[in-house]
Amino acid sequence: MKMGELLQTTERQLEEPNADSLPVTDLIHLEKELQTTLTQIRSRKTHLLLEYVKGLHEREKMLREENKLLEDN
């Protein structure tokens, strides 16, 4: 289930008038799904940040080389 769908499903279930009567097993299942989704989101965020940092390092290297060329001329 995608993050948005999971959040909508969870909201609907918890906003129902009988949400207090949800079985513990349903709540545990929702909690596990939310934990799994949160882990996936954190993993994706980490991956994107690492890619961004890698790009910055490459740009820095390129600028240093360009600076060196300019200094040599």
TAGIMO-V67690 format. One record per pair of residues at least 24 apart in sequence whose ideal C-beta (glycine too) atoms are under 7 Angstrom apart, sorted by the first residue. I is the first residue (numbers start at 0). J is the second residue. D is the distance in whole Angstrom. If there is no record, write none. Layout:
I_J_D, I_J_D
//
This chain:
0_32_7, 2_36_5, 2_40_6, 5_32_6, 5_33_7, 5_36_5, 9_33_7
//
